Amino acid sequence: MAVMVSPSLLAANFLDLRKDIEMINTSEADWLHLDVMDGMFVPNISFGFPVLEAVSKICKKPLDVHYMIMQPERYIKQTAALGAMMMNVHYEACTHLHRTVEEIHQAGMKAGVTLNPSTPVCMLEDIIRDVDMVLLMSVNPGFGGQRFIEQTINKTQQLREMISRTGSHALIEVDGGVQEETAPRLVKAGVDVLVSGSYVFKAADPHKVIKSLKQLGESAQL
């Protein structure tokens, strides 16, 4: 199967974002992952719309916007105005998840739903056919560079079974601790999209790292 790679801007050099985004533009990356944090839903604050708007003007890759915030539905129109391809909201942050997913679609974007490590995939049983992607957090959201949570492998397999059983077309994305040891195991378990921050942006040759992640899908077919 083809594996997509969505490098996380959270690990980029914020003193020279243009350089890192131009690296992404010339790489084999499929999307650019943008983690928006509010300091309430998660214990950290990352960046907001001034940065998102600046990035959207120079990034040539589709924007994969991941909101780690309370009441993300407040920002659907603003996110669509950026030209974002995917708006990803947390299951735990949305009181009326089905309505939020519908509004994201009505705004012209694909809708993703994220699950924290402690939230079981069965909670998506009634909405799995309505979403375009499910993002499984393989670390506790809020900070980059954390250790991979092993249960994510089983969780990915459970989600893949649910998607197959229900006829859903949702992609599976995983974010957190994705590197040379965990990435092959995730692909084998059924992941479609790998989010990687530090492993990509801190590498001596980010282009090479992105290409190696992409090639995991080819290896899985052999």
Phi, psi and chi 1 to 4 in degrees:
 res  aa     phi    psi   chi1   chi2   chi3   chi4
   1 MET       -  153.6   65.8  176.1 -177.3      -
   2 ALA   -78.0  136.4      -      -      -      -
   3 VAL  -111.3  132.3  174.5      -      -      -
   4 MET   -99.3  152.3  -69.7 -178.1  -79.2      -
   5 VAL  -124.6  130.3  177.6      -      -      -
   6 SER  -127.0   87.2 -173.2      -      -      -
   7 PRO   -60.1  140.2  -25.4   37.0      -      -
   8 SER   -91.5  120.5  173.8      -      -      -
   9 LEU   -63.0  -18.6 -167.9   72.1      -      -
  10 LEU   -56.4  -28.5 -167.2   64.2      -      -
  11 ALA   -95.3    3.3      -      -      -      -
  12 ALA   -75.4  171.6      -      -      -      -
  13 ASN   -87.0  105.2  177.9    6.5      -      -
  14 PHE   -74.1   -7.9  -83.0   74.5      -      -
  15 LEU   -82.6  -13.1  -69.7  177.0      -      -
  16 ASP  -150.6   59.9 -162.6   -5.0      -      -
  17 LEU   -62.7  -36.3  -86.5 -175.2      -      -
  18 ARG   -56.9  -43.5  179.3  179.8  -70.8  -85.4
  19 LYS   -61.5  -44.3  179.8  180.0  177.9 -179.0
  20 ASP   -69.5  -35.6  -82.5   -6.9      -      -
  21 ILE   -70.6  -36.8  -67.3  169.7      -      -
  22 GLU   -65.7  -32.6  -72.7  175.1   -9.1      -
  23 MET   -62.3  -44.9  179.5  -83.1  -67.6      -
  24 ILE   -61.6  -42.1  -66.7  -63.6      -      -
  25 ASN   -58.7  -35.7  -74.2  -18.1      -      -
  26 THR   -95.1    0.8   57.9      -      -      -
  27 SER   -92.7 -179.1   75.0      -      -      -
  28 GLU   -90.8   10.7  -67.0 -175.3   34.0      -
  29 ALA   -58.6  145.2      -      -      -      -
  30 ASP   -89.8  -42.8  -62.8  -83.9      -      -
  31 TRP  -133.9  172.1  -55.2  -21.0      -      -
  32 LEU  -118.2  123.1  178.8   62.7      -      -
  33 HIS   -90.6  127.4 -169.2   81.4      -      -
  34 LEU  -120.1  111.3  -59.5  157.9      -      -
  35 ASP   -93.0  111.1  -69.6  -55.4      -      -
  36 VAL  -102.4  120.1 -179.8      -      -      -
  37 MET  -122.2  142.6  -51.9  178.4 -169.8      -
  38 ASP  -109.9   -0.9   62.9   -0.6      -      -
  39 GLY    76.4    3.7      -      -      -      -
  40 MET  -118.8  -55.4  -64.6  176.6   64.9      -
  41 PHE   -68.1  -35.5 -179.1   68.7      -      -
  42 VAL  -127.7  155.0  -65.9      -      -      -
  43 PRO   -82.1   43.6   32.3  -37.3      -      -
  44 ASN  -155.9  157.1 -166.3   13.1      -      -
  45 ILE  -121.0  128.4  -63.5  173.7      -      -
  46 SER  -105.0  -84.6   58.0      -      -      -
  47 PHE  -153.9  162.5   46.1   78.0      -      -
  48 GLY  -124.1 -152.3      -      -      -      -
  49 PHE   -67.2  -31.6  -79.5   98.1      -      -
  50 PRO   -58.0  -42.1  -29.6   38.4      -      -
  51 VAL   -71.4  -43.8  171.7      -      -      -
  52 LEU   -58.4  -42.8  -69.6  174.5      -      -
  53 GLU   -66.1  -40.7  -71.6  169.7    1.1      -
  54 ALA   -64.8  -42.7      -      -      -      -
  55 VAL   -64.5  -42.0  168.3      -      -      -
  56 SER   -62.3  -25.4   69.6      -      -      -
  57 LYS   -75.5  -25.2  -68.9  176.6 -178.4  177.4
  58 ILE  -117.6  -13.9   59.9  174.3      -      -
  59 CYS   -81.0  129.1 -175.2      -      -      -
  60 LYS   -94.7   -5.3  -62.2  177.8 -178.6  177.7
  61 LYS   -94.5  152.0  -55.1  -71.4 -176.0  175.1
  62 PRO   -58.0  141.5  -25.5   35.9      -      -
  63 LEU   -90.7  124.6  -58.5 -177.6      -      -
  64 ASP  -107.3   89.3  174.0   21.8      -      -
  65 VAL   -92.0  120.7 -175.8      -      -      -
  66 HIS  -112.8  109.2  174.6 -160.1      -      -
  67 TYR   -90.6  114.9  -76.7  105.8      -      -
  68 MET  -104.4   64.1  -56.2 -176.5 -164.8      -
  69 ILE  -139.2  162.8   65.9  174.7      -      -
  70 MET   -77.4  144.1  -58.7  -60.7  -65.0      -
  71 GLN    48.1   57.8  -62.1  178.2  -53.1      -
  72 PRO   -62.6  -20.1   25.9  -36.1      -      -
  73 GLU   -61.4  -18.2   63.9  -85.3    6.9      -
  74 ARG   -64.9  -19.5  -66.3  174.7  -66.5  167.9
  75 TYR  -116.3   20.1  -56.8  106.6      -      -
  76 ILE   -62.9  -48.4  -68.1  173.5      -      -
  77 LYS   -64.2  -41.4  -70.3 -177.2  179.2  179.0
  78 GLN   -65.7  -36.8  -78.8  178.2  -86.8      -
  79 THR   -68.6  -41.3  -52.4      -      -      -
  80 ALA   -63.1  -36.7      -      -      -      -
  81 ALA   -65.4  -22.9      -      -      -      -
  82 LEU   -72.5  -18.2  -65.5  171.4      -      -
  83 GLY    86.8   20.8      -      -      -      -
  84 ALA   -62.3  140.3      -      -      -      -
  85 MET   -81.7  -42.7  174.8  -88.7  -59.5      -
  86 MET  -128.1  131.2  178.0   78.8   67.7      -
  87 MET  -114.5  118.2  179.8  169.5  171.5      -
  88 ASN  -111.6  123.4 -146.5  -46.2      -      -
  89 VAL  -119.6  153.1  -60.5      -      -      -
  90 HIS   -81.8  134.9  -89.0 -102.9      -      -
  91 TYR   -53.4  -41.4  167.5   87.3      -      -
  92 GLU   -71.8  -15.7  -56.6   84.8    2.5      -
  93 ALA  -102.2   -5.0      -      -      -      -
  94 CYS  -114.2  112.7  -65.6      -      -      -
  95 THR   -68.3  -39.0  -56.2      -      -      -
  96 HIS  -118.5   74.7  -55.9  -70.9      -      -
  97 LEU   -62.9  -44.3 -177.7   58.9      -      -
  98 HIS   -60.4  -42.6 -172.4  -86.9      -      -
  99 ARG   -62.1  -42.7  177.7 -173.6  -62.9  162.3
 100 THR   -63.1  -43.5  -60.9      -      -      -
 101 VAL   -61.0  -43.3  166.7      -      -      -
 102 GLU   -61.4  -42.1  -77.1 -168.0  -33.5      -
 103 GLU   -68.3  -34.3  -69.9  177.4   -9.3      -
 104 ILE   -63.6  -44.2  -68.4  171.2      -      -
 105 HIS   -63.9  -42.5  -77.7  148.1      -      -
 106 GLN   -63.3  -26.6  -71.5  167.3    2.0      -
 107 ALA   -82.2   -2.6      -      -      -      -
 108 GLY    93.0   13.9      -      -      -      -
 109 MET  -112.0  163.1  -63.0  177.4  -72.2      -
 110 LYS   -80.9  149.9  -67.4 -175.5  177.6 -179.3
 111 ALA  -111.7  125.8      -      -      -      -
 112 GLY  -115.5  150.7      -      -      -      -
 113 VAL  -125.4  131.6  174.8      -      -      -
 114 THR  -105.0  141.9  -55.4      -      -      -
 115 LEU  -115.4  130.9  -62.8 -178.3      -      -
 116 ASN   -67.1  162.4  -80.8  -20.0      -      -
 117 PRO   -55.5  -33.0  -29.9   37.8      -      -
 118 SER   -89.3   -2.0   62.8      -      -      -
 119 THR   -94.1  119.6  -56.6      -      -      -
 120 PRO   -72.1  151.7   26.4  -34.3      -      -
 121 VAL   -66.2  -22.0  -62.9      -      -      -
 122 CYS   -61.4  -19.8   63.7      -      -      -
 123 MET   -66.7  -14.8  -57.1  -54.2  -71.2      -
 124 LEU   -98.3    4.5  -62.5  179.6      -      -
 125 GLU   -52.0  -40.9 -174.2   79.7   34.2      -
 126 ASP   -86.6   -2.6  -68.0  -27.5      -      -
 127 ILE  -129.8   -2.3 -159.4  171.3      -      -
 128 ILE   -59.6  -29.9 -168.8   64.7      -      -
 129 ARG   -81.1   -8.4  -64.4 -175.3   65.2  175.2
 130 ASP   -98.8  -12.5  -60.6  -54.3      -      -
 131 VAL  -102.6  155.2  -59.1      -      -      -
 132 ASP   -92.5  -21.3  -59.4  -69.4      -      -
 133 MET  -158.8  148.7 -172.3  170.8   74.5      -
 134 VAL  -119.4  126.5  176.5      -      -      -
 135 LEU  -102.2  120.1  168.8   54.3      -      -
 136 LEU   -96.8  121.2  -60.7  178.9      -      -
 137 MET   -78.3  122.8  -68.2  -57.9  -59.4      -
 138 SER  -102.2   10.6   44.1      -      -      -
 139 VAL  -142.4  165.9  -62.2      -      -      -
 140 ASN   -73.3  126.3  -73.8  -63.6      -      -
 141 PRO   -63.7  146.0   24.8  -34.9      -      -
 142 GLY   136.4  -31.0      -      -      -      -
 143 PHE  -141.7  146.6  -60.1   93.5      -      -
 144 GLY   -84.8  167.5      -      -      -      -
 145 GLY    75.0   19.0      -      -      -      -
 146 GLN   -85.7  165.8  -64.3 -176.2   68.4      -
 147 ARG   -77.3  137.3 -174.8  175.4  179.3  179.1
 148 PHE   -62.4  133.4 -178.8   80.7      -      -
 149 ILE   -89.3  117.0  -64.2  173.8      -      -
 150 GLU   -60.2  -31.7  -77.6  -64.8  -37.5      -
 151 GLN   -60.5  -17.0  172.8   58.2   16.8      -
 152 THR   -59.9  -30.9  -49.8      -      -      -
 153 ILE   -63.0  -50.4  -59.9  -64.3      -      -
 154 ASN   -63.5  -38.2  -68.7  -26.4      -      -
 155 LYS   -64.4  -39.0 -160.7  169.5 -178.0  178.4
 156 THR   -62.7  -43.8  -60.0      -      -      -
 157 GLN   -63.2  -40.3  -66.2  169.4  -24.4      -
 158 GLN   -63.5  -41.9  -67.2  166.5   12.1      -
 159 LEU   -67.7  -40.2  179.2   57.0      -      -
 160 ARG   -60.6  -40.0  176.2   54.8   63.1 -161.2
 161 GLU   -64.7  -42.8 -174.6  -80.9  -32.2      -
 162 MET   -63.2  -43.1  178.0 -169.4  -69.0      -
 163 ILE   -62.4  -44.1  -71.1  171.3      -      -
 164 SER   -65.3  -43.4  -62.0      -      -      -
 165 ARG   -67.3  -35.8  172.8  169.5   48.2   81.1
 166 THR   -91.7   -9.2   59.2      -      -      -
 167 GLY    78.0   17.3      -      -      -      -
 168 SER   -70.0  152.6  168.5      -      -      -
 169 HIS  -107.4   14.8  -63.1  -69.0      -      -
 170 ALA   -65.1  137.6      -      -      -      -
 171 LEU   -81.9  156.9  -61.5  173.6      -      -
 172 ILE  -110.2  123.4  -59.3  176.0      -      -
 173 GLU  -117.8  144.2 -177.0  175.9   58.4      -
 174 VAL  -128.3  137.4  170.2      -      -      -
 175 ASP  -132.7  123.3 -177.9    5.3      -      -
 176 GLY   124.8  116.2      -      -      -      -
 177 GLY    68.2   24.0      -      -      -      -
 178 VAL   -83.0  114.9  174.6      -      -      -
 179 GLN  -151.9 -165.2   32.5   79.3  -12.2      -
 180 GLU   -61.9  -28.3   59.3 -174.8  -16.9      -
 181 GLU   -87.7  -40.4 -170.0  -84.4  -32.9      -
 182 THR   -84.9  -33.2   56.5      -      -      -
 183 ALA   -57.0  -47.8      -      -      -      -
 184 PRO   -61.0  -36.5  -22.0   33.6      -      -
 185 ARG   -68.5  -36.8  -64.1  164.4   57.3 -150.4
 186 LEU   -67.4  -42.3  -73.4  166.6      -      -
 187 VAL   -62.8  -41.8  171.3      -      -      -
 188 LYS   -62.9  -32.9 -174.7  176.9  179.8 -179.6
 189 ALA   -77.4  -14.7      -      -      -      -
 190 GLY   120.4   14.9      -      -      -      -
 191 VAL   -73.0  141.0  168.1      -      -      -
 192 ASP  -100.0  -33.9  -59.6  -66.3      -      -
 193 VAL  -130.6  125.7 -172.2      -      -      -
 194 LEU  -104.0  123.1  -64.5  168.7      -      -
 195 VAL   -97.7  128.4  175.6      -      -      -
 196 SER  -142.0  129.0 -172.3      -      -      -
 197 GLY  -105.9  -82.4      -      -      -      -
 198 SER   -57.7  -39.6  -59.1      -      -      -
 199 TYR   -59.9  -33.3 -177.6   54.1      -      -
 200 VAL   -86.0  -58.0  169.9      -      -      -
 201 PHE   -72.3  -23.6  -75.1  102.2      -      -
 202 LYS   -93.0   -0.5  -52.1  -56.2 -177.6 -172.3
 203 ALA   -73.6  152.5      -      -      -      -
 204 ALA   -65.5  -32.9      -      -      -      -
 205 ASP  -134.0   83.7 -172.7  -14.6      -      -
 206 PRO   -56.6  -37.2  -25.4   35.9      -      -
 207 HIS   -58.6  -42.9  -79.2   99.7      -      -
 208 LYS   -65.8  -40.6 -175.8  176.9  179.8 -179.9
 209 VAL   -64.6  -44.8  169.1      -      -      -
 210 ILE   -61.1  -43.6  -68.2  169.4      -      -
 211 LYS   -62.5  -39.6 -176.0  173.9 -176.8  177.0
 212 SER   -65.3  -36.4   69.9      -      -      -
 213 LEU   -67.7  -41.3  -69.2  172.9      -      -
 214 LYS   -61.3  -36.9  -68.5  -81.6  -65.4  177.6
 215 GLN   -72.8  -11.2  -70.7  175.0  -24.1      -
 216 LEU   -62.4  -34.1  -69.7  174.1      -      -
 217 GLY   -66.0  -39.0      -      -      -      -
 218 GLU   -66.1  -40.1  -61.1  171.4   11.6      -
 219 SER   -64.7  -34.7  -60.2      -      -      -
 220 ALA   -67.0  -23.0      -      -      -      -
 221 GLN   -82.9  -16.0  -66.6  177.2  -27.5      -
 222 LEU   -75.7      -  -61.9  178.2      -      -
